[in-house]
Amino acid sequence: MVRGHRVIQAFCDWLSNTPVSLKIQTILWIIPAVQTVHILSVSFVMASMAMLDLRLMGIAGKRQPIARMVDRFVPWVWRVLLILATTGAILIVGEPERELLNSMFRAKMAMLATVLVITFVVQRRSNRDAQFWETRRVAATAVGCVSLLLWVGIVSAGRWIAYM
Amino acid sequence: MSILRLCAWLENTQVATSIRESTWLFPTVETIHVLCILIVVGSIAMFDLRLLNLSSRDRSVTEVYDDVMPWTRAAFVGAVIAGGLLFSSSATKYYHNVPFRLKMLTLLLAGLNTAYFEFWTRRSIADWNNAPRTPLSVRLAGGISLALWILVVACGRWIGFTK
């Protein structure tokens, strides 16, 4: 554990001295601008996933079949995720220690990995059988609830990175 | 009473003092503020993209509106309450803050754009509700709204980088 920490610390030291990182550190508007793009992308994913999760739970958008909503939202979530990964990577390169040595950042990444697996499964099942989630009310409600809680957790942990 | 005196009174209230002096209250209220804004901006963007003919073209404008707006309204109320609490914690400081003022101005413009759409443009909704391609006035309403909300988020983030 201690050794792992030292390895990450060494990596942060190296990364923060690379020309790209130094450039990001000297140009003051880069971090706020990239954070703004990151947050706008999160709002897109968050609103889409909240609609889908609430639909899975049977709370919102009942006029549309679940499979239709999956088709409507999830492909966009994957695309916007690329923007999130890119902007997130720029933020890490600019301030490696702030992110990589931060327990909130690690919690965020763990929750993100979990929710992405869940989203992938939801999409796959729905694509193979449009009735899959419609006929499994309890499972759909549970999956929607867990996914929504994870997204709320991801956003919260993201905001708390700044306070650790 | 002048606005500055109102700010001074506000930041001396019990609630404002607690938020300012606590280590965890400000980030917690801020997290709620961010969560609400994400829902507001994301859901409004869904509706704006429909007005711009860029998404949900197979659904009527009113159908998208009815699906999205209850959540937008609820989240907006949450964002205003949480935002008001954050403001109260250092009211005078925020009152003088340029990005904060720009954010309020942008918010006002977004409100005026919405009011114009609701009371004027929407009157002819029967003509374009189901149309895959909406008229220019409707597309403008969507485009302006989307641009203004992007600015609201940018100004909001900018506040955190100023003293």
Interface residues (C-beta under 8 A of the other chain):
Chain A: I31 P32 Q35 T36 I39 L40 V42 S43 F44 V45 M46 A47 S48 A50 M51 A60 G61 R63 Q64 R72 V152 V155 S156 R159 W160 A162 Y163
Chain B: P27 E30 T31 V34 L35 I37 L38 I39 V41 G42 S43 A45 M46 S56 E63 D67 V68 W71 I150 V153 A154 R157 W158 G160 F161
